[in-house]
Amino acid sequence: MIATTELHQVVITALGLLLGGILLSGSGRHFIYVLFKTLPRDVLAAVRFAQVNMLLWWWEKREYTVAKLFSKYAEAHPEKIAYIFEDKEWSYQKLEEFSNRIGRYFRAKSFSQFDSIALFMENRPEYIGTWLGLNKGGFVGALVNTNLRHEVLLHSIKTAECKAVIFGSDLKDAIRDIKDKIPDVGLYQWSEVAGTPVLEGAVDLNAEMNSIDPGPLVVQLSLGSPRDKLIYIYTSGTTGMPKAAVINNLRFMYIARGLCTMLKLRPDDRIYDSLPLYHTAGGIIGAGQALLCGVTVVLRKRFSASNFWPDCVRYKCTIAQYIGEICRFLMTVPPSQYDTSHKVRLMVGNGLRPQIWESFVKRFGVKQIGEIYGATEGNSNLVNFDNKVGAVGFLPRYLFHLYPVALLKINDETGELIRGPDGFCIRCKPGEAGLFVGKIDPKKVISSFTGYLDKKASGQKILRDVFKKGDQVFNSGDILIMDELGYFYFRDRTGDTFRWRGENVATSEVEAVISNIINLKDAVVYGVQIPGNEGRAGMVSIYDPDKSLDLKVLTEGLKKCLPSYARPRFIRVLTDLPITGTYKLKKKDLQQEAFDIKKVKDTIYFLNKDVYVRLTDELYNDIVEGKLRIS
């Protein structure tokens, strides 16, 4: 329901939209119907969107950065609680002082301004305080996925040209495995418990910090610019190894403050954030609310389905974050008193399956679902703030030009854009699935595309000459569909990346690992759908005509080189090699056949409790009927 104060602000806008819409429309009744159904929603969205843009304009004009805004808030509200972690409360003053110590300490080292320093640490307030402090010192924190190991971890550090790594003591074994390959990179260990043994060759950051002045970093804070790099967040993108997406101050502000305004978060709210802080969802959308909006954030080291609602009750949370898998996991926990004794009024996240949306809301009594859509590195974002079941967001049906995104027609078979006789792309009509894109305009915060550190990778995400000669749009890689009221629904992903357990998996990365383990045999990786599961599980088809594949060696190699979510759940052993005329494996055909043993004559193995076992009729039926839980 629209607040009265907001209606007062928008009455003139509403009349303008009404008049303009009538003038633009030639279909009379249908236009009036759509307008009647969507005008309150669209006007409210326009007002909130304008508020976000005005605030960002003001912050940029005043040369504010995330660090400057946080320090100003900490000065005004020193005793307010910024973060809660386990039994510890971090006031704004405490986080301010901790981040000042970090910034001052690293400024005294032989690093140059804007050098990148990797952060490899589990969730905790020190994580945020560390990258915030690095920024105050003039550096860029590279937020490395804590699941990565060996070559992938090494690549993440090297691709951002990190001059140092700050790692948690519980991750020192992962650093030990690669430290000889990064001899010129400084190693700094942060320990949860002071006095914890330090990795050989690393600096004990706990001990070093004790004597550092916690006072304001006045000199550095007078330098930073809103468009300066703030952090790097890694994404697997569509192909290859993890890519470092550039998040500048304005991008961080837009994501965090934009969500706060669009969903009307309040300073007295408490957000439950159990998502990884190295991801945009947990680290910006969640943790960013404390930095820019004065909202207390409750952190958890990692997600636990059984502790989710008890934690929300314990910490008196009013908002909780999710990804699609979290909601499904919560539904599998036996009912308890905590299901409805919490005070959570809003769930914020992405990927809540339409099939469980209403049953989830009914069981847990959550009044509002704030489903959001967007890519870490992208400029095409949507938000659903009016509880439309299944929608990832909306746009005014007749006024698309107010927000620079579009759905483009593509060839269903090839995934390629369809262009008209004039050579330009064609917009989808309501009910037509298409590629979601965002217009690039470097001058505007909402339309800018900072991309990746890898310029070539950035270029691959840009489509040119879309609506007119010389224009550029960001290619989201996602297929969405829009209904007649302007609501958008997620349909699928293009390219080779699939999503499993809340993580993007780049098939080329997994293919490279498997190929090395099995002595360069032909292998193709793809995602397959499993009934009752969100996303796609990994499957690999391996060409092994001489039957020399050693499953034990492959299993051990996968455990060593890939995080759990990236390990294929199914292995198909090919006796014939299905290739195209250009000598490429027919991935699409293999993906369509998936693990259906009624269609596939090849032997298929299934990862059951960390061991690959042959897929039988009984096991297959248990999987498709949901009797067997897929980890």
HURAUR-V565165 format. One record per pair of residues at least 6 apart in sequence whose C-alpha atoms are under 6 Angstrom apart, sorted by the first residue. I is the first residue (numbers start at 1). GAP is how many residues later the second one is. Records with the same first field share a line. If there is no record, write none. Layout:
I->GAP / GAP
This chain:
42->354
48->214
52->206
60->166
63->162 / 163
64->162
65->161 / 184
66->183
70->221
74->18 / 19
78->14 / 15
79->12
80->11
81->9 / 10 / 215
82->8 / 9 / 10 / 208 / 214
83->7 / 213 / 214 / 215
84->214
85->214
95->34
97->117
99->30 / 31 / 33 / 34
100->33 / 114
101->111 / 113
102->31
103->30 / 31 / 33 / 34
107->30
113->25 / 26
114->24 / 25 / 26
115->24
116->23 / 24 / 25 / 46
117->24 / 25 / 45 / 46 / 47 / 48
118->23 / 24 / 44 / 47
119->23 / 24 / 25 / 46 / 47
120->24 / 47
121->46 / 47
123->178
131->10
140->90 / 91
141->90
142->89 / 90
143->89 / 90 / 135
145->133
147->416
163->22
164->21 / 22 / 23
165->22
166->22 / 23
167->22
168->21 / 22 / 23
169->21 / 22
187->15
188->14 / 15 / 17
189->14 / 15 / 16
190->15 / 16
226->23 / 24
227->21 / 22
228->20
229->19
230->17 / 18 / 19
231->16
232->12 / 13 / 14 / 15
233->11 / 12
234->8 / 9 / 10 / 11
235->7 / 8
236->6 / 7 / 270
238->258 / 259
239->267 / 269
240->268 / 269
241->268
244->208 / 209
245->132 / 206 / 207
246->204 / 205 / 206
256->28 / 29 / 32
267->27 / 28
269->26 / 49
270->26 / 27 / 47 / 48
271->26 / 27 / 46 / 48 / 49
272->26 / 48
273->25 / 26 / 48
274->25 / 26 / 28 / 29
275->7
276->6
277->6
289->6
290->6
305->25
309->29
310->28
313->29
317->27
318->25 / 26 / 27
319->25 / 27 / 28
320->27
321->26 / 27 / 28
322->27
323->26 / 27 / 28
324->27 / 28
339->25
340->24 / 25
345->21 / 22
346->22 / 23
347->22 / 23
348->22 / 23
349->22 / 23
350->21 / 22
354->36
368->19
369->18
370->14 / 15
371->13 / 21
372->10 / 11 / 20
373->8 / 9 / 19
374->6 / 7
377->74
379->59 / 68
380->58
382->11
383->10
384->8 / 9
391->97 / 98
392->96 / 97
393->94 / 95
394->92 / 93 / 94
395->91
396->90
397->88 / 89
404->34 / 35
405->32 / 33 / 34
406->30 / 31
407->20 / 21 / 27 / 28 / 29
408->18 / 19 / 20 / 26 / 27
409->9 / 17 / 19 / 25
410->6 / 7 / 8
419->6
424->42 / 43
425->41
430->52 / 53 / 54
431->51 / 52
432->49
433->47 / 48
434->45 / 46
435->43 / 44
436->40 / 42
437->37 / 38 / 39
438->35 / 36
439->34
440->7 / 8 / 32 / 33
441->6 / 7
442->6
451->7
452->6
461->13 / 14
462->11 / 12 / 13
463->9 / 10
464->7 / 8
465->6
477->16 / 17
478->14 / 15 / 16
479->12 / 13 / 14
480->9 / 10 / 11
481->7 / 8
482->6
496->11
497->8 / 9 / 10
498->6 / 7 / 29
499->6 / 36 / 37
500->35 / 36 / 37
505->61
507->18
511->14
515->6
522->20 / 21
523->18 / 19
524->16 / 17
525->14 / 15
526->12 / 13
527->9 / 10 / 11 / 12
528->8 / 9 / 66
529->7
531->93
538->30 / 31
539->29 / 30 / 31 / 32
540->31
541->30 / 31 / 32
542->31 / 32
543->31
544->30
545->30
569->37 / 38
570->35 / 36
571->33 / 34
572->31 / 32
573->30
578->7 / 8
579->6 / 7
604->11
605->7 / 8 / 9 / 10
606->6 / 7 / 9
622->6
